[in-house]
């Protein structure tokens, strides 16, 4: 997954308490129209980790990430980012790429990037330029003409060009070609290289992404089925994929 250039990871903007975990969920329940989506979800993510959130379709991954992003409150329990309750006030801490996020089709990629620069106070223009070159985005192309892989790379660029200490990615590789998946994974690795950012990545592309992860959280039917340190897994002779199959087969 080596790229043709080295990206310089941006330092996070603002300050976060060094002694606080990036994310803590305690006893989180979530009901939507009387259907229980999450049940007693408890875990923590320490700062400077790349965490894979893994589970089958319908496991509750996207709902959980929306709670972490502070876009909706849980029915019960607490979600904290860097010691603060997740919500409007914690939006400054994170960049969030939702599943099936749509870009405005009538603008060009270049126009979108200028718009993003103006609306995000933590936008790093220099890093955005590096990412645009590395990810081979076509600035003159209209969003509506991009392939799924091209659109995914622009969405990732929009997240990584911000200097947020927490990056949350929901299925960043869904439906994209192999080359785009490799570029996405390489970009995440480069941004993580400084060790000052935390990533939570929900993905079904386990084989493509598992070498990124320090930790995995396994979720099924809205329940946490395991939280594993990846190095400890390997020391037991298991891979992320084999552990996933063990839990969900």
DRENMITOR-457936 format. One record per residue (C-alpha): residue number from 1; residue in one letter; x, y, z. Coordinates in Angstrom, 3 decimals. Layout:
! residues N
(rec NUM; 'A'; (X; Y; Z));
...
//
This chain:
! residues 249
(rec 1; 'X'; (0.000; 0.000; 0.000));
(rec 2; 'X'; (2.958; 2.301; -0.395));
(rec 3; 'X'; (2.130; 5.562; -2.153));
(rec 4; 'X'; (4.346; 7.579; -4.432));
(rec 5; 'X'; (4.716; 10.412; -1.972));
(rec 6; 'X'; (4.928; 10.888; 1.759));
(rec 7; 'X'; (2.131; 12.801; 3.417));
(rec 8; 'X'; (2.800; 15.015; 6.397));
(rec 9; 'X'; (0.184; 14.396; 9.058));
(rec 10; 'X'; (-1.351; 17.600; 10.441));
(rec 11; 'X'; (-1.173; 18.264; 14.147));
(rec 12; 'X'; (-4.581; 18.378; 15.824));
(rec 13; 'X'; (-6.073; 21.789; 16.440));
(rec 14; 'X'; (-6.808; 23.008; 19.938));
(rec 15; 'X'; (-5.956; 21.038; 23.059));
(rec 16; 'X'; (-7.393; 17.840; 24.450));
(rec 17; 'X'; (-6.756; 16.497; 27.956));
(rec 18; 'X'; (-3.820; 14.114; 27.557));
(rec 19; 'X'; (-5.019; 11.920; 30.429));
(rec 20; 'X'; (-8.549; 11.398; 29.073));
(rec 21; 'X'; (-9.589; 8.639; 26.650));
(rec 22; 'X'; (-10.635; 9.794; 23.196));
(rec 23; 'X'; (-13.989; 7.991; 23.496));
(rec 24; 'X'; (-15.830; 6.361; 26.382));
(rec 25; 'X'; (-19.243; 4.692; 26.071));
(rec 26; 'X'; (-20.905; 3.534; 29.301));
(rec 27; 'X'; (-24.095; 1.493; 29.334));
(rec 28; 'X'; (-25.344; 2.938; 26.050));
(rec 29; 'X'; (-28.802; 1.942; 24.856));
(rec 30; 'X'; (-30.453; 3.255; 21.707));
(rec 31; 'X'; (-34.043; 2.773; 20.597));
(rec 32; 'X'; (-35.458; 4.024; 17.323));
(rec 33; 'X'; (-39.242; 3.792; 16.935));
(rec 34; 'X'; (-39.357; 1.325; 19.845));
(rec 35; 'X'; (-36.778; -0.932; 18.211));
(rec 36; 'X'; (-33.652; -1.488; 20.288));
(rec 37; 'X'; (-30.603; -0.796; 18.108));
(rec 38; 'X'; (-27.885; -0.753; 20.798));
(rec 39; 'X'; (-27.929; -2.677; 24.082));
(rec 40; 'X'; (-25.675; -1.856; 27.041));
(rec 41; 'X'; (-22.701; -0.791; 24.904));
(rec 42; 'X'; (-19.596; -0.121; 26.989));
(rec 43; 'X'; (-16.034; 0.418; 25.737));
(rec 44; 'X'; (-13.211; 2.964; 25.678));
(rec 45; 'X'; (-10.790; 4.124; 23.008));
(rec 46; 'X'; (-7.526; 5.640; 24.196));
(rec 47; 'X'; (-5.903; 8.497; 22.340));
(rec 48; 'X'; (-3.553; 7.703; 19.464));
(rec 49; 'X'; (-5.216; 4.441; 18.409));
(rec 50; 'X'; (-6.632; 3.142; 15.131));
(rec 51; 'X'; (-9.697; 1.143; 16.089));
(rec 52; 'X'; (-11.730; -1.099; 13.790));
(rec 53; 'X'; (-15.445; -1.286; 14.532));
(rec 54; 'X'; (-16.410; -4.623; 13.010));
(rec 55; 'X'; (-19.686; -6.478; 12.641));
(rec 56; 'X'; (-22.211; -7.707; 10.082));
(rec 57; 'X'; (-24.843; -5.551; 8.410));
(rec 58; 'X'; (-27.455; -4.377; 10.896));
(rec 59; 'X'; (-25.126; -4.783; 13.876));
(rec 60; 'X'; (-25.546; -1.145; 14.967));
(rec 61; 'X'; (-22.212; 0.237; 13.759));
(rec 62; 'X'; (-23.562; 3.330; 11.985));
(rec 63; 'X'; (-25.906; 4.168; 14.846));
(rec 64; 'X'; (-23.052; 3.878; 17.335));
(rec 65; 'X'; (-20.804; 6.147; 15.267));
(rec 66; 'X'; (-23.553; 8.772; 15.048));
(rec 67; 'X'; (-23.721; 8.736; 18.850));
(rec 68; 'X'; (-19.942; 9.090; 19.081));
(rec 69; 'X'; (-20.116; 11.989; 16.633));
(rec 70; 'X'; (-22.651; 13.696; 18.886));
(rec 71; 'X'; (-25.285; 13.862; 16.145));
(rec 72; 'X'; (-27.924; 12.217; 18.319));
(rec 73; 'X'; (-28.098; 11.393; 22.035));
(rec 74; 'X'; (-28.442; 7.828; 23.337));
(rec 75; 'X'; (-31.710; 6.640; 24.834));
(rec 76; 'X'; (-29.747; 5.757; 27.981));
(rec 77; 'X'; (-26.114; 5.735; 29.057));
(rec 78; 'X'; (-23.317; 8.172; 28.316));
(rec 79; 'X'; (-20.935; 8.897; 25.452));
(rec 80; 'X'; (-17.877; 11.056; 26.152));
(rec 81; 'X'; (-15.191; 12.499; 23.894));
(rec 82; 'X'; (-12.026; 13.591; 25.696));
(rec 83; 'X'; (-13.973; 13.744; 28.957));
(rec 84; 'X'; (-16.915; 15.787; 27.594));
(rec 85; 'X'; (-20.426; 14.571; 26.849));
(rec 86; 'X'; (-20.800; 14.014; 23.103));
(rec 87; 'X'; (-22.869; 16.727; 21.455));
(rec 88; 'X'; (-22.588; 20.089; 19.785));
(rec 89; 'X'; (-19.682; 21.163; 21.989));
(rec 90; 'X'; (-17.553; 18.139; 20.997));
(rec 91; 'X'; (-17.946; 18.624; 17.241));
(rec 92; 'X'; (-14.709; 20.624; 17.371));
(rec 93; 'X'; (-12.880; 17.419; 18.277));
(rec 94; 'X'; (-13.796; 15.261; 15.332));
(rec 95; 'X'; (-14.127; 14.812; 11.590));
(rec 96; 'X'; (-16.907; 12.403; 10.675));
(rec 97; 'X'; (-17.402; 10.548; 7.400));
(rec 98; 'X'; (-20.885; 8.962; 7.477));
(rec 99; 'X'; (-21.918; 5.890; 5.542));
(rec 100; 'X'; (-23.546; 6.848; 2.240));
(rec 101; 'X'; (-22.593; 10.487; 2.661));
(rec 102; 'X'; (-23.473; 12.507; -0.421));
(rec 103; 'X'; (-21.531; 15.402; -1.863));
(rec 104; 'X'; (-23.278; 18.304; -3.657));
(rec 105; 'X'; (-23.359; 17.173; -7.282));
(rec 106; 'X'; (-23.513; 20.612; -8.895));
(rec 107; 'X'; (-20.089; 21.828; -7.724));
(rec 108; 'X'; (-16.653; 20.870; -8.954));
(rec 109; 'X'; (-14.171; 19.160; -6.669));
(rec 110; 'X'; (-12.104; 22.361; -6.534));
(rec 111; 'X'; (-15.160; 24.423; -5.578));
(rec 112; 'X'; (-16.046; 21.933; -2.868));
(rec 113; 'X'; (-12.543; 22.076; -1.386));
(rec 114; 'X'; (-12.645; 25.893; -1.307));
(rec 115; 'X'; (-16.046; 25.705; 0.383));
(rec 116; 'X'; (-14.702; 23.225; 2.959));
(rec 117; 'X'; (-11.732; 25.526; 3.646));
(rec 118; 'X'; (-14.150; 28.355; 4.454));
(rec 119; 'X'; (-16.537; 26.396; 6.699));
(rec 120; 'X'; (-14.070; 24.335; 8.749));
(rec 121; 'X'; (-11.939; 26.468; 11.103));
(rec 122; 'X'; (-9.463; 23.583; 11.522));
(rec 123; 'X'; (-8.895; 23.143; 7.765));
(rec 124; 'X'; (-5.232; 22.611; 6.856));
(rec 125; 'X'; (-4.833; 23.932; 3.300));
(rec 126; 'X'; (-1.302; 22.584; 2.908));
(rec 127; 'X'; (-2.322; 19.077; 3.920));
(rec 128; 'X'; (-5.382; 19.302; 1.672));
(rec 129; 'X'; (-3.080; 20.020; -1.277));
(rec 130; 'X'; (-0.893; 17.017; -0.428));
(rec 131; 'X'; (-3.924; 14.753; -0.101));
(rec 132; 'X'; (-5.406; 16.005; -3.379));
(rec 133; 'X'; (-2.205; 15.050; -5.181));
(rec 134; 'X'; (-1.776; 11.724; -3.406));
(rec 135; 'X'; (-5.413; 10.669; -3.883));
(rec 136; 'X'; (-5.429; 11.896; -7.496));
(rec 137; 'X'; (-8.619; 13.918; -7.200));
(rec 138; 'X'; (-9.764; 15.725; -10.348));
(rec 139; 'X'; (-10.383; 19.308; -9.268));
(rec 140; 'X'; (-12.227; 20.323; -12.447));
(rec 141; 'X'; (-14.664; 17.398; -12.369));
(rec 142; 'X'; (-18.200; 17.952; -11.145));
(rec 143; 'X'; (-19.143; 15.862; -8.150));
(rec 144; 'X'; (-22.030; 14.296; -10.067));
(rec 145; 'X'; (-19.598; 12.826; -12.623));
(rec 146; 'X'; (-17.256; 11.138; -10.130));
(rec 147; 'X'; (-17.027; 7.379; -9.834));
(rec 148; 'X'; (-17.780; 5.814; -6.443));
(rec 149; 'X'; (-14.053; 5.467; -5.794));
(rec 150; 'X'; (-13.335; 9.075; -6.743));
(rec 151; 'X'; (-16.141; 10.355; -4.549));
(rec 152; 'X'; (-14.889; 8.248; -1.629));
(rec 153; 'X'; (-11.403; 9.751; -2.013));
(rec 154; 'X'; (-12.804; 13.314; -1.997));
(rec 155; 'X'; (-14.856; 12.519; 1.123));
(rec 156; 'X'; (-11.782; 11.110; 2.853));
(rec 157; 'X'; (-9.734; 14.155; 1.856));
(rec 158; 'X'; (-12.396; 16.371; 3.428));
(rec 159; 'X'; (-12.010; 14.516; 6.729));
(rec 160; 'X'; (-8.235; 14.183; 6.801));
(rec 161; 'X'; (-7.518; 17.788; 5.784));
(rec 162; 'X'; (-9.018; 18.904; 9.074));
(rec 163; 'X'; (-6.766; 18.984; 12.150));
(rec 164; 'X'; (-9.249; 17.193; 14.384));
(rec 165; 'X'; (-7.834; 14.878; 17.069));
(rec 166; 'X'; (-10.530; 12.259; 16.356));
(rec 167; 'X'; (-11.449; 10.935; 12.905));
(rec 168; 'X'; (-14.530; 8.715; 12.578));
(rec 169; 'X'; (-14.985; 6.862; 9.263));
(rec 170; 'X'; (-18.081; 4.794; 8.501));
(rec 171; 'X'; (-17.366; 2.360; 5.660));
(rec 172; 'X'; (-14.850; 4.588; 3.822));
(rec 173; 'X'; (-14.104; 1.822; 1.297));
(rec 174; 'X'; (-17.669; 0.654; 0.581));
(rec 175; 'X'; (-18.142; -0.120; -3.098));
(rec 176; 'X'; (-14.815; 1.299; -4.262));
(rec 177; 'X'; (-12.156; -0.317; -6.433));
(rec 178; 'X'; (-8.987; -1.957; -5.168));
(rec 179; 'X'; (-6.706; 0.970; -6.046));
(rec 180; 'X'; (-8.971; 3.428; -4.216));
(rec 181; 'X'; (-9.071; 1.135; -1.174));
(rec 182; 'X'; (-5.262; 1.001; -1.137));
(rec 183; 'X'; (-5.019; 4.798; -1.429));
(rec 184; 'X'; (-7.551; 5.277; 1.373));
(rec 185; 'X'; (-5.672; 2.887; 3.664));
(rec 186; 'X'; (-2.322; 4.516; 2.835));
(rec 187; 'X'; (-3.736; 7.966; 3.588));
(rec 188; 'X'; (-5.001; 6.834; 6.988));
(rec 189; 'X'; (-1.607; 5.305; 7.818));
(rec 190; 'X'; (0.186; 8.526; 6.836));
(rec 191; 'X'; (-2.150; 10.674; 8.894));
(rec 192; 'X'; (-1.715; 8.380; 11.882));
(rec 193; 'X'; (2.083; 8.363; 11.618));
(rec 194; 'X'; (2.512; 11.213; 14.078));
(rec 195; 'X'; (0.544; 9.328; 16.726));
(rec 196; 'X'; (-1.439; 12.427; 17.693));
(rec 197; 'X'; (-4.741; 11.446; 16.084));
(rec 198; 'X'; (-7.272; 8.762; 16.937));
(rec 199; 'X'; (-9.233; 6.859; 14.279));
(rec 200; 'X'; (-12.399; 4.786; 14.581));
(rec 201; 'X'; (-13.169; 2.976; 11.332));
(rec 202; 'X'; (-16.246; 0.852; 10.663));
(rec 203; 'X'; (-15.556; -1.436; 7.730));
(rec 204; 'X'; (-16.425; -4.713; 6.058));
(rec 205; 'X'; (-13.084; -4.687; 4.211));
(rec 206; 'X'; (-11.273; -6.579; 6.940));
(rec 207; 'X'; (-8.519; -8.065; 4.785));
(rec 208; 'X'; (-7.710; -4.670; 3.266));
(rec 209; 'X'; (-7.798; -2.736; 6.537));
(rec 210; 'X'; (-6.763; -5.117; 9.312));
(rec 211; 'X'; (-3.082; -4.143; 9.214));
(rec 212; 'X'; (-4.116; -0.622; 10.220));
(rec 213; 'X'; (-5.780; -1.545; 13.501));
(rec 214; 'X'; (-4.310; -1.397; 16.998));
(rec 215; 'X'; (-7.628; -2.477; 18.488));
(rec 216; 'X'; (-10.900; -3.970; 17.265));
(rec 217; 'X'; (-14.404; -3.687; 18.689));
(rec 218; 'X'; (-16.724; -6.518; 17.626));
(rec 219; 'X'; (-20.421; -5.665; 17.596));
(rec 220; 'X'; (-23.393; -7.856; 16.728));
(rec 221; 'X'; (-27.127; -7.334; 17.221));
(rec 222; 'X'; (-26.376; -4.060; 18.972));
(rec 223; 'X'; (-24.161; -5.661; 21.633));
(rec 224; 'X'; (-20.405; -5.521; 22.149));
(rec 225; 'X'; (-19.145; -9.081; 21.663));
(rec 226; 'X'; (-15.471; -8.371; 22.154));
(rec 227; 'X'; (-12.814; -5.681; 22.466));
(rec 228; 'X'; (-9.437; -6.982; 21.352));
(rec 229; 'X'; (-5.875; -5.682; 21.250));
(rec 230; 'X'; (-4.600; -6.676; 17.808));
(rec 231; 'X'; (-1.036; -7.400; 18.946));
(rec 232; 'X'; (-2.402; -9.693; 21.658));
(rec 233; 'X'; (-4.502; -11.453; 19.012));
(rec 234; 'X'; (-1.438; -12.037; 16.855));
(rec 235; 'X'; (0.507; -13.286; 19.839));
(rec 236; 'X'; (-2.212; -15.954; 20.199));
(rec 237; 'X'; (-1.745; -16.888; 16.557));
(rec 238; 'X'; (-4.929; -15.221; 15.329));
(rec 239; 'X'; (-5.594; -12.568; 12.726));
(rec 240; 'X'; (-8.353; -9.984; 12.847));
(rec 241; 'X'; (-10.181; -11.936; 10.149));
(rec 242; 'X'; (-9.948; -15.258; 11.995));
(rec 243; 'X'; (-11.211; -13.653; 15.205));
(rec 244; 'X'; (-14.087; -12.076; 13.288));
(rec 245; 'X'; (-15.032; -15.462; 11.823));
(rec 246; 'X'; (-14.774; -17.077; 15.254));
(rec 247; 'X'; (-17.251; -14.590; 16.732));
(rec 248; 'X'; (-19.734; -14.270; 13.866));
(rec 249; 'X'; (-19.700; -17.672; 12.105));
//
